[in-house]
């Protein structure tokens, strides 16, 4: 049996998948602070898919767990920075 290796993109993908599933079970009565339209649900679902695929690519390229953690944390940080820059200029 292979050893379970938890990586940052696994954590991000799991949290995003949880929010994605929760968004489908929300009704009008129990809407919380997170209110997704259909467009945002599709974008969020795409983000989950990209996180899983990117994690598999990084696992294939890097065999050392410490290096995977470093590269994936760097990838997440760059993605967040890019998102904030695009949000500032386009939204």
N, C-alpha and C positions, 0 to 999 in steps of 0.2 A: 504494500500500500504506500502510495506517495505521501510525503510529508506535506501538511497543509501550510501554505505560505501566505500570510495575510500581507497585503500591500496597500499603500494609500489609495490607489485607484479602486481597489476592491471596496474599501470603506466608503469612498465617494459614490461609487456605483450602487452600493447597497442602500445608502441613505437616499440617493436620488430615486431609486426604484421604490423605496418605501413611501416617499412623498408622492410619487406618480400613482401608486396604487391607492393611497389614501384619498387623492384628489377625485378618483372615480366613485368613491363611496360617500362623498359629502352630499348632503341634501341642502335645500335652502334654509332649513331650520338650524342646522348645526355648522354653518359656515364660520370658520375661524378667521384668523388673520391671513391665511393662504387661500386665495380665491383664483382658481385657474380657469381661463377660457379654453376653448378647444384648441386654439392656436398654440397657447403656452403648453398645453398637455402634449401636443405633437413635438414641440421643440424639446421639452423635458424628456420625452421618450427617446428622442434622437440622442440627447446627451447621455442617457443611460447606455444606449447601444455603443456610442463612441467610447465611453469609459471602459466598457468590457473589452472591446476590440483593441484599444490602445494598451490595456493591461496585458492582454495576450501577446501583443507585439513586443512589449518591453520584457516580458518573461522569456520570450524566444531569443531575443537579442542578448540580454544580460542574464547570466546564470547565478551570479553572486547576489544574495539577498540584500546586503548593505548597499550595493551599487543600484539595485532596483529601487530601493527606498529613496536614495538620493535623487535619481533621475526622475522618478515619479513625483516626488515633492517639488522638484524644480519645474516639471511640466505643469503641475497644478498651480503653482505660484505664477508662472508666466501666463497661463490661461486666465487666471483671475485678474491679473494686471491688464491684459489685453481687453478683457470684458469691461473693466472699469474705464479704460481709455475710450473704447467704442461707445459706452453708455454716456460718457461726458459729452462727446462730440455729436452723437446722432440722436440722443433721446432727451 
